[in-house]
Amino acid sequence: MKNPLIQFLLIVSFFISSCDSSKESKKENQEDSAQITFSNPEPPIKEPGMIWIPGGKFTMGTNEADAYQAEKPAVEVEVKGYWIDTHEVTNGEFAAFVESTGYVTVAERKPDWEELKKQLPPDTPKPDDSILVPGSMVFSPLPYPVPTDDISLWWKWVDGANWKHPEGPGSSIEGKENHPVVHIAFEDAESYAKWVGKRLPTEFEWEFAARGGMNGKRFAWGDELTPNGQYLANTFQGVFPHQNEGTDGYLGTAPVGTFAPNSFGLYDMIGNVWELTADWYDALKYARLAGQAPKLDAGMNPCYNPDNPYAMERVMKGGSYLCAANYCVNYRPSARQGTAYDSGTSNVGFRLVKDPTEKSISLNQ
């Protein structure tokens, strides 16, 4: 295993520390399943490659018994209308950005210890400079069963892994131009967004779009993961992390648009890759909105993750091709996790939104 110290340091600060084992079971305490009330008509000028989301009031989060605590309780919120990409940003689209601008992603740069140590315990020793080399986290499972409480058994820091070389040197995206781009840090996504004149969605906007006009459904299409035996998302079938049966047709990422869209016409809102949002991750956000936890004081760290107290994380939504029934059941609209703002992994990407006018989001009190 290469660079064990830097691997340990970075694993500590990655989103996967908040993903624990969970088995799928029957949904309980369902929220109001009425259709969402929309509020904004579609603007007359279309945005190519985007779908208009009309905005309105909806139930965000869940009271589902088996959901993770960070997505509880369900709260009613409201969003204004916005445009959203029909699919995740692809390797081909990101390559065009890099070719035009010469942009170098975070994973292609030497890690900055002064920045890295901000997300680690104060007494963490500085690693040797020879260990601080460009790279990223890659899913690398062992070929046999392992305990699911030690993420270092399937996540590895790989020198030279980045968006062009997803598994490390020697790998490439040739033939995968229509797959979602991965190994993208928040800074990379924001830079691409600025180039195309868009922005990252808030997690409210992302979930509103993922629900496809329905409240209270476990998945983006209803309450069954595979209705009539049909796979509607790229997830992990089998026993995580070592036995992916790939019965949905894919062991890794899938080309965008492979699976049926939701009722808004959006592809891969569930599964394939986690999607970055603009929001800082606060594990008690919904409880704070519901008045069940104190509000964060001004000047406090905008990120709150009791499982990773030194982290500076952004919210990601939707789950990925690594979400399985026996571990990390996050292929649901309400699911949310934090991911380090200055790092990427082999299962995190993004899509963008665009405002017709000014954006406004408010809690329905």
N, C-alpha and C positions, 0 to 999 in steps of 0.2 A: 504494500500500500504506500503510495507516494505521499511525501510531506504530511506525516501524521499529525504534527502540531497544528499546522494551518487548517487541516481538515477538521480537527476538533474545534478550533476557534470559530470557524465559519458555520459548522453544523449547529453550534449553540445559538447562533443568531438567525438561523433560517426558520421559515414558516413551519416546517414540518414538525418542529418541537411541539406544536399545539394540536397535532393530529393523533388521536388515540383510537384504540380498537372500539368498534361498535357494530352490532349485528342488526340487520334490517328486521323489522317486525311490523305488525299491523299498526297503522296510524291511530293515535288516540287524541282526544281533545281537539278535533278539527276546528279550524277557524271558519268564519262565515265564508261559504263557497259561492256567494253571489257574484255576478259579473261586476267588474270594476267600472266605475263611473268615469267617463272620459270628459275632458274639458276644453281641448284646443283643436280646432279644425286644421287640416293639413294646409300648409302654405302653398300658394300657386306655383312657386318656383321649386322644382325638384332638385334633390342632391343626388348625383349619380352614385350608385353603389350603396345607397343608404335607404333606410325605411323610416317613415315618420311615425313617431310614437306620440299619441295625442295628449298624453298627460292626464292627470286626474288623481283622485283619492284611491288608495289601495291599502291592503293589510300587508305590512312588511314583517319579516321574521315569522316565528311560529310558536305555538304552544304544544307542539307535538312532543309526546313523552320521550321518544327516542332521539330527539334532536340534541345537538350540543348546546351547552349553556349560553354560549356567546350569541346564539341566534334567538334567544328568548328574552322577554315575552313578545308575542305579536303586538304590533302597534300600528295605528292608522296614521299614514303620512300622505303628503300630497306633492306631486311634481308638476312642473310646467312641461309643455310639449317640447320635443327635441328630435333631431335626426340621429340615427345610430347605424353603424356599419352592418351590413347584412351578415358579414362573417368576420372572423378573427383576421388580423393583419398577417399576411403570408410572407414566406421567405422571399418570394419574387418581388412583392411590394417593398419590403424592407431593403432588398438589394438595390432597387432603383433609388431609394433614398441615400444609401451609402455611396453609390456611384455618383450621384449628383452633388453630394456635399462633402464627401471624404470623411464622414463621421466614423469615429472609433468607439465601439461600445465599451461599457464598464468591464465586461469580462475579458476584453482584449488589452486592458491596461494593467500595469503593475499595481497590486493593492496598496493603498495608502494606510500605513499603520496608524497614523494620527486619527484618521477617520474610523478605521476598523475598531480601535480600542474603545471608542465611545459606546459601543454596543456590547462590551464585555465587562466582567467584574474588574474593579479598580486595580486589583493585585495581579492581573493577568500579565505574565512576562512577555516581552517583545520577542517574536521569533527571529531567527537569523534572516538577513536580507535575501539569502539564497532561496529561502522558502517562499518569500513573498513574490510569487510569479503570477502572470495572467492565467486565468482558468475559471472554472465554474463547477457547480454541483451536477452530477450525472446519476441517474437511477442505474444502479449496478447490483442487482440481487444475486445472492448465492443460489446454487442450483438445488438446494435442499431446505426443508423447513427451519425457520429460525424464530426466536421470540420476537413478538411485535412491539416490545417496549424499548427497543434499542435501534433507533433509526440509522445509526452508523453501519448497520449490517446490510443496508441496501442503498444508502446515499454515499457517494464518494466524491471528494474533490479531485478533479481531473485537470492537470496542467494542460493548457491549450484548448480546453473546451470553450466554445462560444457559438454564436448563432450560425456561423459558416461551417463549424465543425462540431455538431451537436453531441457526439460521443467522444470527442477529443481528436488529436492529430490523426490523420488518416481517414477520418469520416468526413462526409460532405453532405450538402443539400442538393446535389445533382439529382434530378428526377423528382425532387420534393419541393419544387417551386410553389406548388399550390397547398403545401402544408403550412400550419401556423408557425410563425417565427418563435423561437424559444431562446432561453438564456438572455432574457431582456430585463435589465434593471429599470427602476422607475424613471431614472434620468434619461435612459434610452427611449422609453415610450413617450415621454414628454417632448423630447427633441424631434422625434418623428411626427408627433401630433402638430407641433408648431410648423413643421415643413409643409404639411398638407392642409393647414388651416383648420384644424379640429382640436379636440381636447379629450382627455380621459373622462369617462363617466363617473359620477358619484355612485356610491353603492346603492343609494335609493333609485337612481335612474337605471342602473344595471338590473336590479331585481324587478323593477316595474316592467322592463322590457322582457326579461326572462319569463315572467309569469304569463305573458301572452294574453292579457285581458281577463285572467281568472284569479280569484282569490282562493286561498286555502287549499291548493292542490300540492301534493307532496313533490311531484315532478313538474317539468315545464309543460306537460301535456295532459296530466291527470294524476291518478293515484296508483297506477301500476307501472312498474319499471319497464316491463316488456309486454305491452298489451297484445294479446293474440300471438305471443311468441316473437313479436317484431322488435328488433333493436332500434331504438330511436336516438341513441347517443353512444359515443365511444368511451367505454368504461372498462374496468378490469373484471373479467370473468374467471373464476377459479379461486385458488387460495393465495392471498397476498402474503409475502411479496414474491415467492419463488415459482408459483405455478399459474401463469396466465394462459388460459385455454384459448383466448382470442376468438371466441365464438361470434363476436360482433364483426369479425373480419380484420381486426387490427390489434397488434401487440404494442404499438407505439402510437404516435400521432396519425391522424387520418387526414386526407385532403379536405379542405373546408368545403362544406356543402354536400358531404357524402351522405349524411343522415337527413331525414325529413326536417323541414323548418317548423318552428312553432307557429301559432296562429297569426302572429305579426309578420311572418315571413323571414324570421331570423334563424340562422344556422348555428349549431354548436353552442347554444347558450348553456347547455349542460354537457359536461364531459369534454373530451379532446384535450384542451389545456385550460388551466386556471387563467382567469383574466384579471389584470390589474385594474384598480379603480383609483380615483383621486384622493380618497379618504384615508386619514390615519386610522390605524386599527385600535379600537377601544373594545376590549372584551365585555364591558358593561354598557355599551352604547344603548342598546334597546331598553335595558333596565333603567338607565338614566332618563330616556325619553318617556318611559312609563311612570316615572316618579318613584321607582323602586330602589334607586341608588342615587347617592349625591352627585351633583354635576361636577365636572372637572373645573377646578379653579383656574382663572386666567393666569398664565405663566407656568402652569403645570405641564409636564410632558404630555403632548396631545395623544401619545400612544400609551395604552395601558394593557399589558399582558402579564398577568400574575405568574404565568408559566415561563416567562422570559423577560424578567423585570428590567433588563438593560436594553431591550430591543427598541429600535425605531422602525416600525413596520407600517406598511400600507395594506389596506384591505384588498383581498382578491376574492373572486366569486366564481361559482360554477363547477368546481371540481375538475378532474382531469381523467386521462386514460389510466391513471393509477388508482382511482377510487374504486374500492371493492366492497362487497357486502360484509366481509369479515374484518374490514379495516377502513377507516376514513370514508364513511358514507356521506360524501359531500356533493354528489351529483344531484343537487336539489336547489331550487331558486333561493331558499332562505339561508343556505349554508354560507359561511364566511370564515375566512382565516386571515391571519396576518402574515406578511412576507417581508423580509428585510428590504428596505427601500434601496439599498446600494448593491444588491446582488440579484442574480437570476438563477434559474434552474432549468432542467431539461423538460419540465412540464408546465411552465408558466409563460403565457403570452399576453395579448391584449387586443381590444378593439376600441374604436373611438366614437365619439358623438360630436354633434355640431348644433349650435343654437340658431334658431331663426331670428331671435331678438335677444333680449337679456334673459339670463337664467335666474330662476327663483325657486327655492325649495323651502317648505315650511312644515312644521308639525301641526297636525289638526288637533288643536286643544279641545 
